Amino acid sequence: MDLQVLNTTSPVGIEEDPLDLMEEIDQLKKERDASILAHFYVDGDLQDIADFTGDSLKLARDTTQVKTSTIVFCGVHFMGESAKILSPEKTILMPDLQAGCSLADSCPADRLAAYQAELRAKGHDFQTVAYINTTAAVKSLCDWIVTSGNAREIIDRVPADKEILFVPDQHLGRYLSSVTGRPMILWPGSCMVHEVFSIQDLLRAKRNNPGSLVMAHPECPANILELADIIGGTEKMRKYVASVTDPKTFLVATEANMIHPLKKLAPQHEYIPVPGIMTSTGETCACNRCPHMARNTLQKVRDCLKHGSPEIVWQPYFTAAQEVLRRSLLQ
């Protein structure tokens, strides 16, 4: 992939004052004619300096509304790709191009193309529905793109006489199949963050917090979703906590940084992150933090604004991905 990358990071081990970094970022934004978009899963300080925050669906739509010529996307690589595809005239910078996604990695484009060909050879008549957590190369092979916020609506748009191949998240696909009644052929992918929640710790937290409510992202495995009171993506979580006026305790089974926007929106509640569990040792851990999202830092935002790099540049397969993204997310 032809990506322009400069070694722009500051010297390792040098700590910079966050307030100084924020001031420098504000000045560089003006000089670069730039806006900052930040996903709910990046650290709170990045969400606080962003011009737009949100889930994948909202941010994808926001990229088409941004007035500045440059966007700094604090998220992971597929989000930067989608921003470029939907706003090709803009310069799309990312703090760290190594911020990937375990779901996207689980479904390489060549393997998907081979599997699609295999299914067609066996007589399957299907449409491919991809979760937005996929590379642009994969999106170019698909009929529809969904986010957790629009998935049910998109599934309803798939013709009833077509089978559905859902990639790459088997847990989200299984959940969508159960709520829509549409059978699906599931790709065996999963999110490293949502896969590791500890049932034992969730049950303990429920017992220690009588009357608490469990909120779970549909990327979680079925055994977590069975214990959830609210199942939904990040935007549905925000809307729900805002609708509850009496203080409640919420046990949150998604990336732990999601608690930051929840607190800002509905500070009357208490939010407790559900711990993960390391399968190698069985120990409880703070592994409900996405290591890829954690690559986004104030320092890297400053550096990419200063140097105009790393940049997402247009690839030939972006054209096919553009058609399906626009149809799925903007129409």
C-alpha positions as a Python dict, from the first residue, in 0.01 Angstrom:
ca = {
    (1, 'M'): (0, 0, 0),
    (2, 'D'): (138, 337, -107),
    (3, 'L'): (123, 535, 216),
    (4, 'Q'): (330, 846, 276),
    (5, 'V'): (501, 821, 613),
    (6, 'L'): (751, 1046, 780),
    (7, 'N'): (930, 966, 1102),
    (8, 'T'): (767, 1253, 1286),
    (9, 'T'): (744, 1127, 1640),
    (10, 'S'): (912, 1311, 1922),
    (11, 'P'): (1215, 1155, 2092),
    (12, 'V'): (1122, 851, 2298),
    (13, 'G'): (1095, 911, 2672),
    (14, 'I'): (1045, 1289, 2657),
    (15, 'E'): (729, 1388, 2845),
    (16, 'E'): (559, 1706, 2728),
    (17, 'D'): (305, 1908, 2922),
    (18, 'P'): (-47, 1821, 2795),
    (19, 'L'): (-165, 2182, 2822),
    (20, 'D'): (132, 2303, 2617),
    (21, 'L'): (55, 2036, 2357),
    (22, 'M'): (-309, 2139, 2341),
    (23, 'E'): (-214, 2503, 2285),
    (24, 'E'): (32, 2406, 2013),
    (25, 'I'): (-231, 2186, 1847),
    (26, 'D'): (-481, 2475, 1848),
    (27, 'Q'): (-229, 2698, 1672),
    (28, 'L'): (-130, 2431, 1420),
    (29, 'K'): (-496, 2365, 1339),
    (30, 'K'): (-533, 2727, 1232),
    (31, 'E'): (-212, 2719, 1028),
    (32, 'R'): (-304, 2391, 857),
    (33, 'D'): (-675, 2470, 814),
    (34, 'A'): (-743, 2146, 999),
    (35, 'S'): (-1020, 1982, 1201),
    (36, 'I'): (-977, 1696, 1447),
    (37, 'L'): (-1211, 1398, 1452),
    (38, 'A'): (-1188, 1156, 1746),
    (39, 'H'): (-1354, 822, 1802),
    (40, 'F'): (-1508, 748, 2141),
    (41, 'Y'): (-1243, 480, 2201),
    (42, 'V'): (-942, 714, 2205),
    (43, 'D'): (-824, 875, 2528),
    (44, 'G'): (-1038, 1145, 2682),
    (45, 'D'): (-785, 1425, 2629),
    (46, 'L'): (-807, 1365, 2253),
    (47, 'Q'): (-1186, 1362, 2265),
    (48, 'D'): (-1175, 1693, 2453),
    (49, 'I'): (-967, 1871, 2186),
    (50, 'A'): (-1162, 1727, 1893),
    (51, 'D'): (-1396, 1927, 1674),
    (52, 'F'): (-1607, 1617, 1614),
    (53, 'T'): (-1644, 1307, 1832),
    (54, 'G'): (-1855, 1002, 1774),
    (55, 'D'): (-1889, 643, 1665),
    (56, 'S'): (-1786, 513, 1324),
    (57, 'L'): (-2116, 603, 1157),
    (58, 'K'): (-2130, 959, 1289),
    (59, 'L'): (-1765, 1030, 1214),
    (60, 'A'): (-1794, 890, 861),
    (61, 'R'): (-2081, 1129, 801),
    (62, 'D'): (-1897, 1413, 975),
    (63, 'T'): (-1609, 1389, 727),
    (64, 'T'): (-1845, 1502, 453),
    (65, 'Q'): (-1950, 1807, 657),
    (66, 'V'): (-1606, 1929, 766),
    (67, 'K'): (-1529, 2272, 616),
    (68, 'T'): (-1151, 2267, 659),
    (69, 'S'): (-915, 2133, 393),
    (70, 'T'): (-740, 1893, 635),
    (71, 'I'): (-876, 1630, 873),
    (72, 'V'): (-675, 1471, 1153),
    (73, 'F'): (-850, 1143, 1232),
    (74, 'C'): (-786, 1008, 1582),
    (75, 'G'): (-895, 649, 1545),
    (76, 'V'): (-771, 344, 1359),
    (77, 'H'): (-656, 292, 1002),
    (78, 'F'): (-981, 180, 840),
    (79, 'M'): (-1149, 497, 973),
    (80, 'G'): (-887, 716, 806),
    (81, 'E'): (-938, 523, 483),
    (82, 'S'): (-1314, 577, 501),
    (83, 'A'): (-1262, 949, 563),
    (84, 'K'): (-1047, 976, 249),
    (85, 'I'): (-1292, 772, 43),
    (86, 'L'): (-1590, 987, 147),
    (87, 'S'): (-1398, 1317, 120),
    (88, 'P'): (-1132, 1256, -147),
    (89, 'E'): (-1064, 1627, -193),
    (90, 'K'): (-942, 1661, 167),
    (91, 'T'): (-603, 1583, 317),
    (92, 'I'): (-651, 1303, 572),
    (93, 'L'): (-382, 1277, 839),
    (94, 'M'): (-358, 1015, 1111),
    (95, 'P'): (-149, 1037, 1429),
    (96, 'D'): (-23, 680, 1380),
    (97, 'L'): (-75, 462, 1072),
    (98, 'Q'): (11, 155, 1282),
    (99, 'A'): (-322, 197, 1463),
    (100, 'G'): (-490, -105, 1309),
    (101, 'C'): (-787, -323, 1401),
    (102, 'S'): (-802, -689, 1496),
    (103, 'L'): (-1133, -727, 1314),
    (104, 'A'): (-998, -576, 993),
    (105, 'D'): (-688, -796, 1021),
    (106, 'S'): (-904, -1108, 1054),
    (107, 'C'): (-1048, -1065, 705),
    (108, 'P'): (-783, -998, 436),
    (109, 'A'): (-921, -903, 95),
    (110, 'D'): (-759, -1195, -88),
    (111, 'R'): (-907, -1450, 152),
    (112, 'L'): (-1252, -1292, 127),
    (113, 'A'): (-1239, -1290, -254),
    (114, 'A'): (-1140, -1658, -255),
    (115, 'Y'): (-1423, -1748, -14),
    (116, 'Q'): (-1678, -1554, -218),
    (117, 'A'): (-1570, -1743, -529),
    (118, 'E'): (-1595, -2073, -342),
    (119, 'L'): (-1949, -1996, -224),
    (120, 'R'): (-2059, -1896, -575),
    (121, 'A'): (-1910, -2215, -718),
    (122, 'K'): (-2126, -2409, -471),
    (123, 'G'): (-2439, -2234, -595),
    (124, 'H'): (-2489, -1974, -321),
    (125, 'D'): (-2668, -1656, -433),
    (126, 'F'): (-2567, -1399, -173),
    (127, 'Q'): (-2480, -1041, -96),
    (128, 'T'): (-2180, -957, 120),
    (129, 'V'): (-2243, -729, 416),
    (130, 'A'): (-1929, -597, 586),
    (131, 'Y'): (-1894, -433, 922),
    (132, 'I'): (-1719, -99, 881),
    (133, 'N'): (-1423, -246, 1075),
    (134, 'T'): (-1267, -368, 751),
    (135, 'T'): (-1003, -243, 512),
    (136, 'A'): (-1099, -42, 205),
    (137, 'A'): (-982, -335, -10),
    (138, 'V'): (-1242, -557, 161),
    (139, 'K'): (-1511, -290, 130),
    (140, 'S'): (-1449, -282, -244),
    (141, 'L'): (-1562, -649, -258),
    (142, 'C'): (-1886, -595, -65),
    (143, 'D'): (-2247, -498, -138),
    (144, 'W'): (-2319, -320, 189),
    (145, 'I'): (-2127, -165, 478),
    (146, 'V'): (-2280, -150, 826),
    (147, 'T'): (-2195, 6, 1159),
    (148, 'S'): (-2345, -95, 1490),
    (149, 'G'): (-2565, 212, 1451),
    (150, 'N'): (-2723, 131, 1113),
    (151, 'A'): (-2684, -248, 1085),
    (152, 'R'): (-3050, -347, 1130),
    (153, 'E'): (-3162, -89, 874),
    (154, 'I'): (-2908, -212, 618),
    (155, 'I'): (-2991, -580, 673),
    (156, 'D'): (-3352, -494, 590),
    (157, 'R'): (-3232, -355, 255),
    (158, 'V'): (-3080, -686, 147),
    (159, 'P'): (-3329, -858, -89),
    (160, 'A'): (-3515, -1139, 85),
    (161, 'D'): (-3421, -1389, -188),
    (162, 'K'): (-3049, -1335, -126),
    (163, 'E'): (-2834, -1512, 130),
    (164, 'I'): (-2613, -1290, 346),
    (165, 'L'): (-2240, -1337, 392),
    (166, 'F'): (-2153, -1126, 698),
    (167, 'V'): (-1792, -1027, 758),
    (168, 'P'): (-1582, -1008, 965),
    (169, 'D'): (-1740, -1004, 1313),
    (170, 'Q'): (-1908, -1336, 1393),
    (171, 'H'): (-2053, -1203, 1721),
    (172, 'L'): (-2217, -899, 1563),
    (173, 'G'): (-2338, -1114, 1275),
    (174, 'R'): (-2489, -1370, 1511),
    (175, 'Y'): (-2664, -1094, 1708),
    (176, 'L'): (-2799, -931, 1391),
    (177, 'S'): (-2923, -1266, 1266),
    (178, 'S'): (-3113, -1318, 1591),
    (179, 'V'): (-3282, -976, 1589),
    (180, 'T'): (-3361, -963, 1215),
    (181, 'G'): (-3447, -1328, 1158),
    (182, 'R'): (-3214, -1339, 857),
    (183, 'P'): (-2986, -1646, 842),
    (184, 'M'): (-2625, -1551, 774),
    (185, 'I'): (-2303, -1711, 663),
    (186, 'L'): (-2059, -1582, 925),
    (187, 'W'): (-1691, -1504, 879),
    (188, 'P'): (-1502, -1626, 1192),
    (189, 'G'): (-1359, -1289, 1303),
    (190, 'S'): (-1386, -1110, 1637),
    (191, 'C'): (-1266, -797, 1815),
    (192, 'M'): (-978, -850, 2055),
    (193, 'V'): (-1130, -599, 2299),
    (194, 'H'): (-1485, -732, 2307),
    (195, 'E'): (-1379, -1096, 2306),
    (196, 'V'): (-1209, -1090, 2646),
    (197, 'F'): (-1473, -969, 2894),
    (198, 'S'): (-1484, -1180, 3207),
    (199, 'I'): (-1822, -1338, 3281),
    (200, 'Q'): (-1711, -1406, 3639),
    (201, 'D'): (-1620, -1042, 3699),
    (202, 'L'): (-1939, -920, 3535),
    (203, 'L'): (-2149, -1143, 3763),
    (204, 'R'): (-1948, -1027, 4065),
    (205, 'A'): (-2000, -662, 3968),
    (206, 'K'): (-2376, -720, 3932),
    (207, 'R'): (-2387, -880, 4275),
    (208, 'N'): (-2184, -598, 4432),
    (209, 'N'): (-2397, -330, 4265),
    (210, 'P'): (-2763, -421, 4318),
    (211, 'G'): (-2990, -257, 4064),
    (212, 'S'): (-2706, -190, 3820),
    (213, 'L'): (-2762, -218, 3446),
    (214, 'V'): (-2530, -392, 3203),
    (215, 'M'): (-2458, -219, 2871),
    (216, 'A'): (-2284, -433, 2611),
    (217, 'H'): (-2166, -371, 2257),
    (218, 'P'): (-2303, -627, 2008),
    (219, 'E'): (-1941, -716, 1920),
    (220, 'C'): (-1934, -903, 2255),
    (221, 'P'): (-1975, -1283, 2259),
    (222, 'A'): (-2324, -1426, 2316),
    (223, 'N'): (-2255, -1519, 2680),
    (224, 'I'): (-2198, -1150, 2762),
    (225, 'L'): (-2497, -1032, 2559),
    (226, 'E'): (-2720, -1276, 2748),
    (227, 'L'): (-2645, -1082, 3069),
    (228, 'A'): (-2694, -737, 2914),
    (229, 'D'): (-2985, -506, 2983),
    (230, 'I'): (-2892, -275, 2694),
    (231, 'I'): (-2728, -402, 2376),
    (232, 'G'): (-2610, -143, 2129),
    (233, 'G'): (-2331, 54, 1974),
    (234, 'T'): (-2174, 358, 2132),
    (235, 'E'): (-2439, 604, 2010),
    (236, 'K'): (-2721, 390, 2149),
    (237, 'M'): (-2537, 376, 2483),
    (238, 'R'): (-2511, 756, 2490),
    (239, 'K'): (-2878, 804, 2410),
    (240, 'Y'): (-2982, 554, 2675),
    (241, 'V'): (-2784, 702, 2965),
    (242, 'A'): (-2904, 1049, 2869),
    (243, 'S'): (-3266, 929, 2884),
    (244, 'V'): (-3231, 803, 3244),
    (245, 'T'): (-3262, 1091, 3491),
    (246, 'D'): (-3237, 904, 3821),
    (247, 'P'): (-2876, 812, 3909),
    (248, 'K'): (-2792, 456, 3813),
    (249, 'T'): (-2487, 233, 3806),
    (250, 'F'): (-2395, 105, 3461),
    (251, 'L'): (-2159, -185, 3401),
    (252, 'V'): (-2003, -109, 3064),
    (253, 'A'): (-1888, -392, 2838),
    (254, 'T'): (-1706, -210, 2561),
    (255, 'E'): (-1376, -23, 2522),
    (256, 'A'): (-1312, 152, 2854),
    (257, 'N'): (-1258, 496, 2698),
    (258, 'M'): (-1629, 498, 2613),
    (259, 'I'): (-1690, 592, 2975),
    (260, 'H'): (-1544, 940, 2906),
    (261, 'P'): (-1825, 1058, 2674),
    (262, 'L'): (-2085, 885, 2889),
    (263, 'K'): (-1970, 1081, 3196),
    (264, 'K'): (-1969, 1407, 3001),
    (265, 'L'): (-2320, 1349, 2873),
    (266, 'A'): (-2482, 1202, 3185),
    (267, 'P'): (-2262, 1272, 3491),
    (268, 'Q'): (-2537, 1172, 3735),
    (269, 'H'): (-2458, 804, 3678),
    (270, 'E'): (-2173, 580, 3790),
    (271, 'Y'): (-1995, 383, 3518),
    (272, 'I'): (-1792, 71, 3591),
    (273, 'P'): (-1586, -92, 3315),
    (274, 'V'): (-1623, -469, 3298),
    (275, 'P'): (-1272, -619, 3327),
    (276, 'G'): (-1127, -848, 3065),
    (277, 'I'): (-955, -1177, 3123),
    (278, 'M'): (-626, -1296, 2976),
    (279, 'T'): (-693, -1633, 2817),
    (280, 'S'): (-329, -1734, 2850),
    (281, 'T'): (-327, -1713, 3229),
    (282, 'G'): (-690, -1667, 3331),
    (283, 'E'): (-598, -1347, 3515),
    (284, 'T'): (-827, -1045, 3513),
    (285, 'C'): (-674, -753, 3326),
    (286, 'A'): (-745, -407, 3190),
    (287, 'C'): (-741, -556, 2841),
    (288, 'N'): (-1071, -391, 2754),
    (289, 'R'): (-851, -106, 2625),
    (290, 'C'): (-780, -121, 2253),
    (291, 'P'): (-402, -111, 2202),
    (292, 'H'): (-452, 30, 1852),
    (293, 'M'): (-667, 321, 1969),
    (294, 'A'): (-406, 385, 2240),
    (295, 'R'): (-151, 468, 1969),
    (296, 'N'): (-327, 803, 1931),
    (297, 'T'): (-167, 1061, 2161),
    (298, 'L'): (-156, 1439, 2192),
    (299, 'Q'): (211, 1431, 2095),
    (300, 'K'): (138, 1241, 1773),
    (301, 'V'): (-152, 1473, 1686),
    (302, 'R'): (83, 1769, 1723),
    (303, 'D'): (353, 1599, 1517),
    (304, 'C'): (127, 1499, 1228),
    (305, 'L'): (-12, 1854, 1211),
    (306, 'K'): (338, 1999, 1219),
    (307, 'H'): (475, 1774, 942),
    (308, 'G'): (161, 1703, 740),
    (309, 'S'): (220, 1329, 773),
    (310, 'P'): (134, 1039, 801),
    (311, 'E'): (-128, 1085, 530),
    (312, 'I'): (-386, 850, 383),
    (313, 'V'): (-343, 870, 6),
    (314, 'W'): (-587, 755, -262),
    (315, 'Q'): (-560, 393, -376),
    (316, 'P'): (-708, 244, -696),
    (317, 'Y'): (-953, 20, -506),
    (318, 'F'): (-1092, 321, -315),
    (319, 'T'): (-1320, 390, -614),
    (320, 'A'): (-1519, 67, -570),
    (321, 'A'): (-1523, 113, -192),
    (322, 'Q'): (-1653, 469, -238),
    (323, 'E'): (-1970, 353, -413),
    (324, 'V'): (-2065, 103, -141),
    (325, 'L'): (-1972, 336, 145),
    (326, 'R'): (-2179, 624, 9),
    (327, 'R'): (-2478, 401, -60),
    (328, 'S'): (-2460, 237, 283),
    (329, 'L'): (-2373, 530, 509),
    (330, 'L'): (-2492, 846, 334),
    (331, 'Q'): (-2810, 743, 151),
}
